[in-house]
Amino acid sequence: MLFLIGIVGTVLTAVLLLFAPAWGILAALLSKPIVDTTFDQPAILGLKLTELISGVVPLFILIRAFFATDAERSLRRMPLYPIWLIWSIYAAFFSSLIMYGESVLEGVNVFFRHLNGLAGFYMAQAYFCRDERLTRRFFLCLAIAAIFPVATGTIEALTGHHWRITLGEGNVIRGVGLYHDGITIRYYALQGILALLVLSALYWQRQRLLRVAALVYGLFAALVIQRAYSKSGILTLGSWALLWPLLLRKYKSLAVVAVVAVIGIGWYGAELMDAGGFIFHKEVAALQGTGGVNRTFAGRWYTWQEMMEEWRGFDTLAQLFGAGRVATGAHNDYLQILYHGGMVGLSIYLLLLALIFRRVVLNLLRRIDVFSVAALLALIMWMVDTIGLVPSAYSGYQWFVWGVVGVCFRRRADEERAPIVVSAAGKTDEPDVPGRLQPEATLLQPVSSPEFLQLPAPRTGIERLS
């Protein structure tokens, strides 16, 4: 049944991307959680639905982007477009090395995995930033898409029935739902939580029923993350619980989080350890000096060490430009890129992340609002997962994280491009920007007439990359 629904969703996505791309993007986001349950079922010519939809979306979206006549949807309008293009072009290069070194199919697979980063960053901002209705629709779609994974994960957590047996730290059975591993169900749960945070803060402020429903949904999503027994998931959720109320000055919510944390640690420490805290016991032992560092990160250090020793044995060209081998099982995004693209590829990837981080920080320094904080939370999730996982190999993950970051960046960039109207009385008239923490009026320079003053923001040097 899920396979048939996945086929319908994939076909519908392809058709809509051709004729109504905005609806095609929404169809892709809604279909992906179902399609991901078919990871082990070939569909056409040995290709799986997960591979088909992960190829169709970036291909159709980026072809439209390169030939866009609407300035609003041009790649040049996209923040950080130069570095994203450089990264994607280099991904095409090292994927061709994999085609030569292993097989054409493997190389194409790796190329589209990485191309989904550019597609995710571009497509959400190009089609869902023009007005508030579209932005709300994008985040609502993210929340709805996560309902199926959260529902199946909740059923698994409450009933103890496991569709798949996957062992985690301490040989405990992880709640992965109908998916291949814990990362999939966990990032969908985080996707739902972040979408609900944005919707509740901006669009559902006066709709108490929706806010209560969002709270219940979020609690179930948190339960799914806990039962997936994922260190990165718990760390990400914990950082979100602290930063969201702190940065947005939601001090009542922050106080509730603090009280719950104190009570939980003080009175229910043993129960919390039994419920999921035990997955950190090796890390705690390493900090206390009673355990080896190599046993942390679920023993991935041994895999990383073996891969680095093998990499050192490559010739100079392979070390510089890529080994021509697939490394999606590296359990470390940087090591994966080092194998795929060599030191050159890793340098470009690190520059991309550094420029994204720089833009997040600059947006926060200029003004803290819902969108600047949402971009920070999404980036934190990505950076945490790059340590022990390979998020750049998951198309749906990239559509979510880079889609959210892209929307947040584009909204701020469009806002800064908009003309600022300064009246003769010295008051600044700006459009009401949802997501802003509080209105700010700054007199940029004296004016002698009631005519409006438009101030462009020229950028030079490396700022053109960002």
N, C-alpha and C positions, 0 to 999 in steps of 0.2 A: 504493500500500500504506500509506504513512504517512498519507495523507489518510483512508483508511478507519479506521485505528487512532485517528486524531484524532477522528473522528466518534464512535466507540465510547467513547472516553475522555470526551468532552464530555457525551454522553447519560448515561453512567454517573455522572459527577460530579453532574449535575442530579438524577438519581433518588436517589442516596445523600444529597445535601444535604436532600432532602425528608424522608427516612425515617430516615437514620442520619448526621447532619451531620458527626460526627467522621471517619467513613470517607469522606464526601464531600469533606472538606478534603484528606485524604490522596490521594484520587483526582485532585483538581484539581492538586495539587503534582506527582504522577507523570505526569499527562497533558500538562501545559503544555509540557514540552520537545518533545514530539511535535507538539502542536497548533501550536507556533510555527514549525514547518517549513512549514506550509500558509498562510503569510502572504499569498501572492499568489493564492489559490484561493477564489473565492466559494463559499459553502455554501448558504445559505437567503436568498432575497429580496435577493441581492446582499451579504449580510453574510458575513464570514469567520468561520471557527471561532475565531480569536484574539479577535474581537470578541464572539462569543457566549459563550465561557467567561469572558471578562473582565466580562461583564454578569451572567451567571447567578450567579457566586460571590458578589459583594457583595450582590446583590439578595436571594438566598435567606438568606445568613448574617445580614444586618442586619435583615431582617424577623423572623427568629427572635430576634435580640438584643433588639429593642424589645419583644417580647411574651414574653420569657423569664420563667418563674415560678421557675426555679432561681436563687437568689441568686448562686451561683457563676458563672453565665453572664450576669448582668445587666451592662449597659453601665456602670452606676454602680460596679461593682466593678473596672472597668478603670482602671489608672493613667493619668492625663492625659486622662480622658474628656471633661472640659469643653472643653479647647482643640481636641481632635480633632473634637468635635461642631460647634464654631464654624467650624472650617476647612471641614468637609464641607457645612455649611449655606451658607456663603459660596460654595463651589464650585458648589452648585446655582444660586445667584443669578447668578454670572458665566457659567455654562453657558447659562442662559436668555437672556443677552445675545447669546451666540454663536448660539443658535437663531434669534433675531430678526435678527442681523446677517448671518449666512451661511445656515445651513439647520438644520432640526430635527435631522437625523441627525448633523451635525457637533457640535452642542451636546450631544446625548446622549452621543456618543462621548467628548467631553472630560470630561463629568460623571462617567462611569463610570471613566475613567482615574484621576481624582483620588479617587473613592470607594474604589477598591481599596486606597488607603493606610489608611483607617480599617478596612476589612475585614481587611487583612493584619495590622494591629496587634491587632485584637480576636480574630480567630478562633483563632489559635494558642494564646493564653493562656487563652481560655475553655474550650478542649477538650483541652488537653494539659499542664495544670499540676496536675491534681488528685493525681496520684501519679507516682512515678519511672518506672513502666512506660510511661505515656503520654508523658512528656517524652522518654524514650529513643526511642519510636516516631516522634515528630515529627522529631528530628534524623536518625534512620535513614532516614526517608522523604526528607528533603532530600538525603542522600548518594546514595540509590538513584536519585532523579530526575535527578541530574547525570551518571549513568553514560553515558546515550546521547549527550549533547553532548560529553562528554570522550572517549568512544570514537571518535566520528566525527571530532572534531578531531585526535585522536592518529593515526588512519589518514591523515588529510590531511597531517599534519606528517611522518610517516614515509615516505609513498609519493610525496608531491608532487602527488597528484591533487587538484584543486580542483573541488568541485561548483558553486561560484559564484566568479566573478572579481570581487574587490573590491580596489581599490588603496589602499594606505596611504602613509605618509610615504616619500618617495623612490621613489614608483611601484612599491613592492614589493607583491606579491600577498599579501593578508592571509588567514589561515586562519579563515574564518567558518563552516565546516561547511555545514550545510543551511539556515542562517539568513540573514536580511535583511542584517545588519551584524555588526560585530565585538563590539558591546556584549552581544548576546544570549549568544553562546557563552562570552564571557569571564565574565559574571556567573554563569552556571551552573557554570563551573569554580571560581570563588571560593566559590560556595554549597557545592559538594562539599568543598572544603578546610576551610571553617569548620565544617561539620557533622562532618567526620572529626576535627578537633581536639577538639571537645566530646566526641564519643563515645569517643575514645582516652583523654582525660583523666579521664573519669568512669566509663564503663561497661565499657571494655575493658582496664583496667589489668593484669589477670592473664591476658589472652587474647593470648598472643604472636603467634599466627598471624594474628588479626584486626588486630593493630597493624602487622604486617609488610605485610599486604594494604593497610591504610590508607596506609602510607608509599608503596607503589608507586602506588596510586591518586592520591595527592597529587602525586607527581612527574610523572605523566602530565598531571594538571590544570594544573600549573605550565608544562609544555611547551605546552599549548594556549593558555594566556595569553600566553606569549612569542611564539608564532607568530601570534597575533591582532594583534601589533604595536600594542598599546594602551598609551599613556602612563599613563592612569589605572589600568589593570590592573596594570602593573608597579609603579607607586608604591604601590598598595594592598597588593599582595603583599609588597613590601619592608617596608612599615610593620608588617604582620602578623608577618613573620619576626623582626622586632626586638622588638615589644611583647609578643607571646604568651609567649616564654620569659623575658623580663625581668620582667614584672609577676607572673608565676606562679612566679618564682624557679627556673626550670628552667635553671640556670646551665650545665650540661653542653651542653644544646641550644644555648644562646646562644653558648657557646664554639665549637661546631661551625659555627654560622652565621658567626661572626666569622672563623674560620680559612678557611672557604670563600670568604668575601668578599675577604679579603686575597690569597689565592692567585689567585682569579679576576681581580682587578684588577691584581695585580702581574705575573703570568705570562701571563695570557690576555686582557689588555686589548684587543688588536686583534681577537682572535676574538670576544670579547663584543660589541664595537662592530659587527662584521660580522653577528653573530647577532641583534641587536635594539637595541643601544645607539644606533645611528644615528638612531633616531626622536627622540632628544633633541638632535640636533645644532643645531637652530635655537635651542633654549632655552640650550644651552651657549654658542653664539655671542652671544646677547643678554647673557648674564652677563659674557662676556669683552669686550663692547663692539665685537665685529666683525660683529654682525648686528642688524637692527632688531627691536624688541619686537613690532611688528605681525605679524611672521612667525611668532611663537610660537603655540602652540595650533593648529597646522595652519592658520594664517591666519584663524582664526575672528574675530579682532579686527575685520576688515573687515565681516563680517556683523553683529557686535554694534553696530558704529558706525552702520551703515546703519539698523538697527532702532531704535536710540536716537534718531537724527535724525528718523525717521518718527514715533516716539512723542512727541517734543517738539512735533510739529505737530498732535497730537490736541487736542480741546477739553478743558476742565477736567474735565467729568464723566467722559470716557473715561480721562483720566489718573488720576482718583481711583478709579473703580470697574471699569474694564475697557473694552477697545476693541471687544468683540464680535467678535473675530477669533481664528481658530485660530493658535497659535504653537508647535506641538509640534516644529517644525523649527528652533527658535532656537539649539540647541546650547549652551544655558545655562538651567538650571532657574529661576533668579531672573528672567531676562529673559522666559522663557515665562510665569511667574506675573504679571509686571508687565503683559504684554499681556492675559492672560486676566482678571486680577482687579484691575488698577490698583494704585495705591499702598496702598490698603486691603488688598487681597488679599495683596500682597507683605509687608506688615507682619504680618498674621496668620500667614503661612507662616514668616516669620523668628522670630516668637514661639514657634510650635510647635517649630521646630528648637532654639531656645534652651532651652526647657523640657526637651526630650528630652536635650540636652547636659548641662543642670544635673542631671537625675536620674542620668545615667550617672556624672558626676563625684562626686555625693554617695554613690552606691552604692560606688564605688571607695574613697572616703575612709573609709566606714564599715567596709568589709571587702573585700579583694581576693580574689575567687574566680573560678572558671571562668566563671560566668554573667555577672558584672560585666565581665570582660575581653571575653567574646564580644560583649556589647552594645556595648562601645567599638569593637571591630573592625568590627562591622556599621555603626556610625555613621560611622566613618572612611571606609569604602567609599562610603557615601552622599554625604558631604560632598565627597570627591574628585570624584565623578561629577557633582555639581551644577554644577561649574565649566564643563565642556566638553560635557556631555550633558544630557538631560532625564529623569532616573530616575523622576520622578513620572508620566511618561507610559507606563511599562512596568508592567503588572499583575503579571507573574511576579516581577519584580525587587522590587516592593513587598511581595508575599507573603513573600518570603525575608527581606529586610532588616527590615521592620517586624514580621514574625512572630518573628524571633529576638529583637529588642529587646523586643517585648511579652512573650514568655515570660520573659526575664531580669528585666524589671521586675516582672512578676506574682509570680514566685517570691520575690523579695525582699520585696515588699509583703505577701504571704501569711505569710511567715516572721515579719515584724514584727508582724502581727496576732495570731499564735499566742500563747497564754499562756506566760509564762516561769515556770517552777517553781523557787522558791527554798526550799531545805530549811532546817531549824532550824540545821544546822551551817554555813550560809552558802554552800553550794554551789549553783550554778545548773544545773538540769537542763533541757537543750534537746534537741529531736529532732535526730538526726544529719542534717545538711543536705548532700547531695552537692553538690560544687562549691566548698565552703568550703575555703580554703587551709589553715587550721588551726583547731581548736576553740578558742573563746574563752569564758571564764567570768567574768562581771562581776557583782559583788554590787551590785544597784541601790539597795537601802536595807535597813536592819536589819529583821529580822523577829523576832517574839516567839513565834511558834507554827509548827508544821510545816505549816500550811495553805499552799496555793499562793497566789501573788500575781499577779494579772493586771493588767498595766499598759497601758492604751490609749495611743495616740499621737495626741493631738488636733492638728489642723492648721487654721490660720487664714490669712486674707489670700490672697496669690498662691499659697501652698503648696497651696491647694485645686485650682488649675489643674494642679499638678505631682504 
